């Protein structure tokens, strides 16, 4: 359940980041539009990084060390790799 919640949270921010990135990279976009988009782009990146940092800290400090079996540990390590990839 925890992994699904973080996946949805990060997924929404990644989708927003891609949309803003696509909009700003289109040909013919005026400089005023680019300047308007820039703060939102930075806000999305910060939220994405903060969320990834939160889940990575949780994984590193609690979930991975306390994993009771190898299957759970592998799941958490894969999750850790996924969130490093999003950074």
N, C-alpha and C positions, 0 to 999 in steps of 0.2 A: 504494500500500500504506500509506503514511504517513497519507494522508487518511482511509482506512478505519479505521485504528487509532484516530485521534483522534475520528472520528465515533462509533465504538462507545463509547469512553470517555465522551465528553460526552453521548451519547444515554442511557446508563445513569443518569447523574447527573441529567439533565433529567427522566427518568421517575420517579426516586426523589423529586425535588423536587416534581413534580406530585402524586404520591401523598400525600406528607406535607402539602402545601398543601391538598389536598382533605380529608384527614382532619381537619385543624385548623379548617377552615372549615365543617364540618358543624354543623347545628343540634343542640343538646343535648349537645355535647361538654363534659365537665366541665373545670373549670380545672386540675385535677391532670393530666389527659391533655394539655392544651395546654402546660403547663409541662414535661411529660416530652418532648414532641415538639420543643419549641423548640431545645434544644441540637443535636439531630439535624438539624433544618432549617438551622441556621447552619453546621453541619459540611458538609452537602451543598452549600450555596451557596459556601462557601470552596473546596471541592474543584473545583467547576465553574468558578469564577473563576480559580483557579490553573491549571487545565488550559487554559482559553481563553487566559490570558496567555502560557503556554508556547508554544502553537501560533502565536499572533500574533507573538511575539518571533522565533520560527523563520522565519516567513513574511517578516517585515519585514527581518530582518538577513541572511538567507541565500537563501531560495528565490526571492523576487521579484527581488532584484537580479541573481541569477545565472541567471534564466530565459533559456534559449537561443533560444526562439522565441515568437512572439506567442500561440500557443495555450496554451503552458505558463504564460505570464504571466497570461493571462485566467483560467485555472483557479485559479491562486494568489490572484489578486485576488478572485475569487468566494468562495473559501474564507475569505479574510480577512474579507469582508463577513458571511459566515455566522457566524463566531466572534465578531465584534463584536455581532451580533444576540443571541447567547446570553448576553452579559454583562448 
